[in-house]
């Protein structure tokens, strides 16, 4: 037995699937930003590595490294 679907239904199902897999950019508050700044300053002073997760092109990416300078 084969299921048949109208092209309009297929299009709607694909759009629904795309919407469900879309990631949302997080909004940071002042406390989180202050904590990030403190953590970065401590890592710079201790010459430590940091792991940054950032949002770009509807997806999350990871960057690992040392921070040597911040241009505020």
N, C-alpha and C positions, 0 to 999 in steps of 0.2 A: 504494500500500500504506500502511495506517495502523497505527501502533503503538498498542496498548492497554495501559494500566497500571491496576493496582488502586489504589483511593484510598489504601490504606495505603502503597503504594510511593511514590505522589506525595508524601504527607505526609513520609515518611522522607527523600526526596530534597530537599524544601524545607528540612527541619531540618538536613540535612547541609550544604546550600549556605549556610544562615545561620551555622552553626558555622564554616565555612571563611572567611567574610568578617568574622568577629568579630575585633576588635583587642584586644590584651592590654595592660593597664596595666603600664608598666615599673616596676621596683623600683630605687630609687636607693640607692647605698651612701654611706658617710660621706665618701669622697674626692670623689664627685660633688657632694654637698651643699656641701662646703667650697669647691669650685671655683665653684659657682653663687654662693655668698655673696661670694667675692672678686671675681668678675666684676661682680656687681650694685654692690658698693661702689665699684669703679673707674669704672663707668658713671655712678654718682651724682656722684662727684668731678669727672668730666670732662663732665658734663651731656650724656651720650651716649644715643642710642636703643638699646634692647634689643629682641630678638625672643624671646618666650617661647612655647614649645609646651607645652600642658598637655592632660591627659586628663580628659574629662568625658563622661558619657552614652555610654560605649563607643566614643568616637571622640577623635581628636586635634584640637585647636583652636590657632590662633596669635593671639597678642596682641603688638602692636608699640607701644612708647611709651617714655617716660622714667620712671624711678623717682625720686621725690622723698623718700620716707620709707618705712622698714620698721618694722613693729611686731612685734618678735621675741617 
